[in-house]
Amino acid sequence: MQTVRIRTSQNVEIDYEVAGLGDRVLGRIIDVGVLTGVLYIFYFIFLFFFASIFQDIQ
């Protein structure tokens, strides 16, 4: 694996391994899944909120 070395402003070096392609793809899938779930939750909250408002108007 390829590593990256960063020197901070306090002159401390930090080394870490760069993520591979499989790790990045899996991370992207998880991110999209979480985002989709959160958007569905907000969609249903607003749907029920506005449905109750319009139901009270009629």
N, C-alpha and C positions, 0 to 999 in steps of 0.2 A: 504494500500500500504506500501511496505517496503521503508524505507528511508536510505540514506547513509550520513554519516557525515565525512567531510574531514577537517583536520586542516592544514592550510597553513603554510609556513615558517615564516609568520608575526604573527602567533598565532591567526589567525582568523578562526572560524569554519564556514563551508559552509554545509548546509543541502539541499538535494534534493531528490525527489521521484524517485525510479527506474521505468523505463518504463515497462509496462506490455507486454505480448506476442502479443496482438493485435496491439499495437502501434509499436512494433518492426517489425511485419510482414508488416504492412502498410508502414512503413519507407523503408523497403527493396524493396517493390514493386515500390515505388516512385523512389528510387535510381536506380533500374534496368531500369525503364522507361526512366529516364533522360539520363542515360548512353547510352541506345539503340538509343535514339533520336540524341544524339551528334555523335555517331558512324555513323549513317545514313547520317548526314549532312557532316561529313568528307569524307565518301565514295562517295557521289555525287560530292563534290568539286573536289576530286582527279580524279574521273571518267571523269568529264567534262574537267578538266585540261589536263589529259593525252590523252583524245580523240581529243582535239584540237591540241595537239603536233603531234600525229600520223597522223592527217588529213593534217597538213601542210607538212609533210614529203612526202606523196604520191603525 
